[in-house]
Amino acid sequence: MSDFKAKFYTNVNDIESKHWESLACGSNVYYTPEFLNAFEIANSDIEFNYILIFKNDEPVAFANTQIVTIGVETITKNIKISEGIKGFINRSLRNKHIRVLFCGNVFLSGEYGTFLKQGEDKITTFKAIAEAVKELSLNTKRLNAIFIKDFEDDSLFITNHLHDYDYSSMHVEPNMIIHLDPSWQNFDQFKNDLKSKYRVKANKADRDGALLVTKRFDKNDIIYFKKDLQELYENTIANANFNAQILNLNTYIHLKSQYGDHFIVQGYFLEDKLVGFLSAMQNQDHLDAHFIGLDYSLNKEYAIYPRILNDYVRIGIECKATQINLGRTASEIKSTLGAVPEELTCYIRHKRKFPNKLMKPFIKNVKIKSFKQHKPFKTKKETVNTVS
């Protein structure tokens, strides 16, 4: 690793523009200083660090990290152990919090944490990132664990070298991806390619949600409804299996200012009351679902969530995306609209050696939820592995 040198930044705006230009990562919105800065300035309770790897004084890699605090119960509910043992751990460690260094964007589901410059040796450059993350962790006080996320299967030949650094690997819930046929010009054409029972489901979601009035928010709308958006979002993450950190939705004000129509927030109103919202980012020819929020007390009657899923498809077709990333959770219902799983692998280790050995058996017991993978299209329009 002597050929590589790491430089650390606590403010993304301190990274010189010439370094971004040299990395040539700006075509992906998630590796732009403007995107990263929106999260940094709106979430002051998180410690942000950015790593640049230099070779011969030229930047060849970038990594995005955050230090967050997680309650023990948030972790144990995702470990497949007996309820008795789980209860004992929770009672014994009540009010105990774990400080975790995340490499990767803690608010995004996908491979958005490390960037390797085109033409560089991927394995040696990634190992330089691993060394830099190690250095950062050693210089961080009161740190318990390091979590490096989320890698697609095609990247594992690179990232599995983290095992050499005593990380354990684990699968997490997959991203659910809808691949859009370019012949679909509107939602009706999309539905025409669904088998009858799935078309009935999509129509029912729209029919039950017919009283919902939608509004595409501009920056002023986000500011005006910020309190309601935050409450609806926190309703949703309270129902999630795992959530490392709560996003301050002031982030959305900054993203809307920066990206305009490419960052989408759509509100759902019932008798002039905001009862749900979706958010999404256009990234090149992809549409990525970000957070949603909804009033669960009204969800069954008015099908707010199924309507939101339908509208993600509408928006994807409208912006001529080639695929929609619907993110994690609720995988089965997403598969009824043709979404297929994109497997993701994460790596975790305790900062100290002995606790890391003790932790490894627990990591092996972390199991993702199984779900039924539906195949809703009349003809084969996706490649899918059945998840069980």
C-alpha positions in Angstrom: 0.0 0.0 0.0 3.1 2.3 0.0 2.1 3.6 -3.5 -1.2 5.0 -2.0 -1.8 7.9 0.3 -5.1 8.7 2.0 -6.4 12.1 2.8 -9.4 12.7 5.1 -12.0 15.5 5.0 -14.8 16.4 7.4 -16.4 18.8 5.0 -17.1 17.7 1.4 -16.7 21.3 0.2 -13.0 21.1 1.3 -12.3 18.7 -1.5 -10.9 20.6 -4.4 -12.8 20.7 -7.6 -9.8 19.5 -9.6 -9.9 16.3 -7.6 -13.6 15.6 -8.5 -12.7 16.3 -12.1 -9.7 13.9 -12.0 -11.9 11.2 -10.5 -14.5 11.7 -13.2 -17.3 10.4 -11.0 -19.7 13.3 -11.5 -22.0 11.4 -14.0 -23.3 9.5 -11.0 -25.3 12.0 -8.9 -24.4 10.1 -5.7 -20.7 11.0 -6.1 -21.1 14.7 -6.5 -20.2 17.2 -3.8 -23.6 18.9 -4.2 -25.5 15.7 -3.3 -23.3 14.8 -0.4 -23.3 18.4 0.9 -27.2 18.3 1.2 -27.0 15.4 3.6 -24.1 16.9 5.5 -25.5 20.3 6.2 -29.0 19.0 7.1 -27.9 16.3 9.5 -25.6 17.9 12.0 -25.9 15.0 14.5 -23.9 12.8 12.2 -20.1 12.8 11.9 -19.3 12.9 8.2 -15.9 11.9 6.8 -14.7 11.7 3.2 -11.7 9.7 2.0 -9.6 10.4 -1.1 -7.0 7.9 -2.1 -4.0 9.4 -4.0 -1.5 7.6 -6.2 1.4 9.7 -7.5 -0.5 12.8 -6.2 -3.5 12.0 -8.4 -6.8 10.9 -6.8 -7.8 7.3 -7.7 -10.6 6.5 -5.3 -13.2 8.1 -3.1 -15.1 6.8 0.0 -18.0 8.4 1.9 -18.4 7.6 5.6 -20.7 8.5 8.5 -20.5 7.8 12.2 -23.9 7.1 13.7 -25.3 5.8 17.0 -27.6 2.8 17.0 -29.6 1.3 19.9 -28.9 -2.4 20.9 -32.6 -3.3 20.3 -32.4 -2.1 16.7 -29.6 -4.6 16.1 -31.0 -7.6 18.1 -34.3 -7.7 16.4 -32.5 -8.6 13.1 -30.6 -11.5 14.7 -32.2 -14.9 14.4 -31.9 -16.1 18.0 -34.4 -17.2 20.6 -36.7 -14.6 22.0 -35.4 -15.5 25.5 -31.8 -14.8 24.6 -32.8 -11.7 22.7 -34.8 -10.4 25.7 -31.9 -11.1 28.0 -29.5 -9.1 25.8 -31.9 -6.2 25.5 -32.5 -6.1 29.3 -28.8 -6.4 30.0 -27.8 -3.7 27.6 -30.8 -1.4 28.1 -30.0 2.1 27.0 -26.7 0.9 25.5 -25.9 2.4 22.2 -23.4 1.3 19.6 -21.3 3.8 17.6 -20.8 2.5 14.1 -18.7 3.9 11.3 -20.6 3.3 8.0 -18.7 3.3 4.7 -21.4 4.0 2.2 -24.3 6.3 2.3 -26.4 5.3 5.4 -29.5 6.8 3.8 -29.3 5.0 0.5 -29.7 1.4 -0.4 -27.1 0.5 -3.0 -23.5 0.7 -4.0 -22.9 4.4 -3.4 -20.1 4.5 -0.9 -16.9 3.8 -2.7 -15.8 4.9 -6.1 -12.7 3.5 -8.0 -11.3 5.6 -10.9 -11.6 4.0 -14.3 -8.4 2.3 -15.4 -7.0 1.7 -11.9 -6.4 -1.8 -10.6 -9.7 -2.4 -8.7 -8.4 -4.8 -6.0 -5.3 -2.9 -4.9 -7.2 0.4 -5.0 -10.0 -1.0 -3.0 -7.5 -2.4 -0.4 -6.2 1.2 -0.1 -9.7 2.3 0.8 -9.9 -0.6 3.4 -6.6 0.6 4.9 -7.9 4.2 5.0 -11.1 3.1 6.7 -9.0 1.2 9.3 -6.9 4.3 9.9 -10.0 6.4 10.3 -11.5 3.9 12.8 -8.4 3.8 14.9 -8.4 7.6 15.2 -12.1 7.7 16.1 -12.9 7.6 19.8 -15.6 5.5 21.4 -16.2 3.6 18.1 -17.6 0.0 18.4 -17.9 -1.3 14.8 -17.3 -0.6 11.1 -19.9 -1.4 8.5 -19.1 -1.3 4.8 -22.1 -1.3 2.5 -23.8 -2.3 0.0 -22.2 -4.3 -2.8 -23.7 -6.1 -5.8 -22.6 -9.6 -6.7 -20.5 -8.3 -9.6 -18.3 -6.4 -7.1 -17.6 -9.3 -4.7 -14.4 -10.4 -6.3 -13.1 -7.0 -5.2 -14.8 -6.5 -1.9 -14.4 -10.0 -0.5 -10.8 -9.0 0.2 -12.3 -7.3 3.3 -12.2 -10.8 4.8 -8.4 -10.3 4.9 -9.1 -7.4 7.3 -11.2 -9.7 9.5 -14.6 -8.5 8.3 -17.6 -10.8 8.3 -19.9 -10.6 5.3 -23.6 -10.7 5.4 -26.5 -10.5 3.0 -29.0 -7.7 3.6 -32.5 -7.3 2.0 -32.1 -6.9 -1.7 -32.9 -3.8 -3.8 -36.0 -4.5 -5.8 -35.6 -3.4 -9.5 -38.2 -2.9 -12.2 -36.7 -3.0 -15.7 -38.8 -0.8 -17.9 -39.5 -1.9 -21.5 -38.9 1.1 -23.8 -42.1 0.4 -25.6 -44.1 1.4 -22.6 -45.2 5.0 -23.1 -47.7 5.1 -20.3 -49.0 3.1 -17.3 -51.8 1.5 -19.3 -49.3 0.0 -21.7 -47.3 -1.3 -18.7 -50.5 -2.9 -17.3 -51.4 -4.5 -20.6 -48.2 -6.6 -20.3 -49.2 -7.8 -16.9 -51.0 -11.1 -16.3 -54.7 -10.7 -15.5 -54.5 -11.1 -11.7 -51.6 -8.6 -11.4 -53.4 -6.1 -13.7 -56.4 -6.4 -11.3 -54.1 -5.7 -8.3 -52.7 -2.5 -10.0 -56.2 -1.3 -11.0 -57.5 -2.0 -7.4 -54.7 0.2 -6.0 -55.7 3.1 -8.2 -59.4 2.6 -7.6 -59.0 2.4 -3.8 -56.7 5.4 -3.9 -58.9 7.4 -6.3 -59.8 10.0 -3.6 -56.1 10.7 -3.1 -55.0 14.0 -4.7 -51.4 14.2 -5.8 -49.2 17.2 -6.0 -45.6 17.4 -7.3 -43.8 19.5 -4.7 -41.5 22.4 -5.4 -39.0 23.8 -2.9 -41.6 26.0 -1.2 -44.0 23.1 -0.8 -41.3 21.0 0.9 -40.6 23.9 3.2 -44.3 24.5 4.0 -45.1 20.8 4.6 -41.7 19.9 6.2 -43.2 19.0 9.6 -45.9 16.8 8.1 -43.3 15.1 5.8 -41.0 14.4 8.7 -43.9 12.8 10.7 -45.1 10.6 7.8 -41.5 9.5 7.1 -40.9 8.6 10.7 -44.1 6.6 10.7 -42.7 4.5 7.9 -39.3 3.9 9.3 -40.8 2.9 12.7 -42.3 0.0 10.8 -39.0 -1.0 9.1 -37.0 -4.0 10.3 -33.8 -1.9 10.5 -33.0 1.7 10.3 -29.7 3.0 11.3 -30.5 6.7 11.4 -33.4 9.2 11.0 -32.9 11.6 8.1 -33.7 15.2 8.7 -35.9 16.1 5.7 -34.3 19.5 5.5 -32.1 17.5 3.2 -34.9 17.5 0.7 -35.0 21.3 0.6 -31.3 21.3 -0.4 -31.7 18.5 -2.9 -34.7 20.2 -4.5 -32.8 23.5 -4.7 -29.8 21.8 -6.4 -31.5 19.3 -8.7 -34.9 20.8 -9.5 -37.1 18.4 -11.5 -34.5 15.6 -11.2 -35.3 15.3 -7.5 -39.0 14.4 -7.1 -41.2 14.8 -4.0 -44.9 14.0 -4.6 -47.5 14.5 -1.9 -50.8 12.6 -1.4 -53.7 14.5 0.0 -57.0 13.4 1.4 -59.5 16.3 2.0 -56.6 18.8 1.9 -54.6 16.8 4.5 -51.2 15.4 3.6 -51.4 11.6 4.2 -48.4 10.3 2.3 -45.5 11.2 0.0 -42.9 9.6 -2.2 -39.5 10.9 -3.1 -37.1 9.8 -6.0 -34.0 10.9 -7.7 -33.2 10.6 -11.5 -29.7 9.3 -11.8 -28.6 9.1 -15.4 -31.2 6.7 -17.0 -32.3 5.2 -13.6 -35.0 6.3 -11.3 -34.2 5.6 -7.6 -36.9 5.6 -5.0 -35.8 7.4 -1.9 -37.9 7.6 1.3 -41.7 7.5 1.5 -44.1 8.4 4.3 -47.7 7.5 4.9 -50.5 7.6 7.5 -50.9 3.8 8.3 -54.3 4.4 9.8 -55.6 5.3 6.4 -53.5 3.0 4.3 -55.9 0.0 4.2 -58.9 2.0 3.2 -57.2 4.3 0.7 -54.3 2.0 -0.5 -51.8 4.8 -0.1 -48.7 2.5 -0.3 -49.9 0.5 -3.4 -50.8 3.7 -5.1 -47.3 5.1 -4.4 -45.8 2.0 -6.0 -48.0 2.4 -9.1 -46.9 6.0 -9.2 -43.2 5.1 -9.1 -43.8 3.1 -12.3 -45.7 6.1 -13.8 -42.9 8.5 -13.0 -40.2 6.0 -14.3 -42.0 5.8 -17.6 -42.6 9.5 -17.7 -38.9 10.3 -17.3 -37.9 7.5 -19.7 -35.9 5.6 -17.2 -34.5 2.2 -18.1 -35.0 0.9 -14.6 -36.6 1.8 -11.2 -34.9 0.9 -8.0 -37.7 0.6 -5.5 -35.2 -0.1 -2.6 -35.5 -2.6 0.2 -38.4 -3.8 2.3 -41.9 -5.0 1.2 -40.2 -7.1 -1.5 -43.2 -9.3 -2.3 -45.6 -6.5 -3.1 -43.0 -4.8 -5.2 -42.5 -8.0 -7.2 -46.2 -8.0 -8.1 -45.3 -5.0 -10.3 -42.3 -6.8 -11.9 -39.5 -5.9 -9.5 -36.7 -8.4 -9.2 -34.2 -8.7 -6.4 -30.7 -7.3 -6.7 -28.7 -9.1 -4.0 -26.5 -6.9 -1.7 -23.6 -7.9 0.6 -22.3 -5.8 3.5 -19.2 -6.3 5.7 -19.0 -5.7 9.4 -16.3 -6.0 12.1 -15.9 -4.8 15.7 -13.1 -2.3 16.1 -11.3 -4.5 18.6 -10.1 -8.1 17.8 -11.5 -10.1 20.7 -15.1 -8.7 20.6 -14.9 -9.2 16.8 -14.3 -12.9 17.3 -17.3 -13.1 19.7 -19.4 -11.2 17.2 -18.8 -13.4 14.2 -21.3 -16.2 15.2 -24.0 -13.6 15.6 -23.3 -12.2 12.2 -23.8 -15.6 10.7 -27.2 -15.8 12.3 -28.5 -12.6 10.6 -31.1 -13.8 8.1 -32.9 -11.7 5.6 -36.7 -12.1 5.3 -37.8 -14.7 2.8 -40.5 -13.7 0.3 -42.5 -15.0 -2.6 -41.1 -13.7 -5.9 -44.0 -13.1 -8.3 -43.6 -13.2 -12.0 -46.4 -10.9 -13.2 -45.6 -10.3 -16.9 -47.3 -12.3 -19.7 -43.9 -12.7 -21.4 -40.4 -12.9 -19.9 -39.3 -9.3 -19.2 -36.8 -9.9 -16.5 -34.1 -12.3 -15.2 -35.0 -13.4 -11.7 -33.7 -15.8 -9.2 -36.4 -17.1 -6.8 -35.7 -15.8 -3.3 -36.5 -18.2 -0.5 
